Amino acid sequence: MSGRILSPEERARLLATMRRQTPSTVHRRVNAILLLDDGWAAERVAEALFIDAETAREYRKL
């Protein structure tokens, strides 16, 4: 399920960014935001992406 925090247009833009060659830090942030938008908890995103849960929460705020 998607659409919890992103509009369809925002999600499409981020998916396009993921498909391009981007720096790994940007790629990680986009990946986290997409997972959060799918309804994943920050803790689950953190575990999957090997980042801190607080970092995942910060990405959601951005």
C-alpha positions in Angstrom: 0.0 0.0 0.0 1.4 3.4 -0.9 0.3 7.0 -0.5 0.5 7.4 3.2 2.9 10.4 3.1 3.4 11.1 -0.7 1.2 12.3 -3.4 1.1 10.1 -6.5 3.2 12.7 -8.3 5.8 12.8 -5.6 6.1 9.1 -5.5 6.5 8.9 -9.3 9.3 11.5 -9.1 11.1 9.5 -6.4 10.8 6.3 -8.3 12.3 8.0 -11.3 15.1 9.2 -9.1 15.7 5.7 -7.9 16.1 4.4 -11.5 18.7 7.0 -12.3 22.3 6.8 -11.1 22.3 8.9 -8.0 24.7 9.1 -5.1 24.2 6.4 -2.5 23.1 8.8 0.2 20.3 10.1 -2.0 19.4 6.6 -3.0 19.1 5.5 0.6 17.0 8.5 1.6 14.6 7.9 -1.4 14.4 4.2 -0.6 13.5 5.0 3.0 10.8 7.5 2.1 9.2 5.1 -0.4 9.1 2.3 2.3 7.7 4.8 4.8 5.1 5.7 2.2 4.2 2.0 1.9 3.3 2.0 5.5 6.5 0.5 7.0 7.4 1.6 10.5 10.5 3.6 11.0 12.0 0.8 13.0 11.4 -1.7 10.2 12.9 0.7 7.6 15.9 1.2 9.8 16.4 -2.5 10.1 16.1 -3.2 6.4 18.3 -0.3 5.3 20.9 -0.6 8.1 20.2 3.0 9.3 19.0 4.4 12.7 15.3 4.5 13.3 15.6 8.2 14.2 17.2 8.8 10.8 14.2 7.2 9.1 11.9 9.4 11.1 13.9 12.5 10.0 13.5 11.4 6.4 9.8 11.3 6.9 9.8 14.8 8.2 11.8 16.1 5.2 
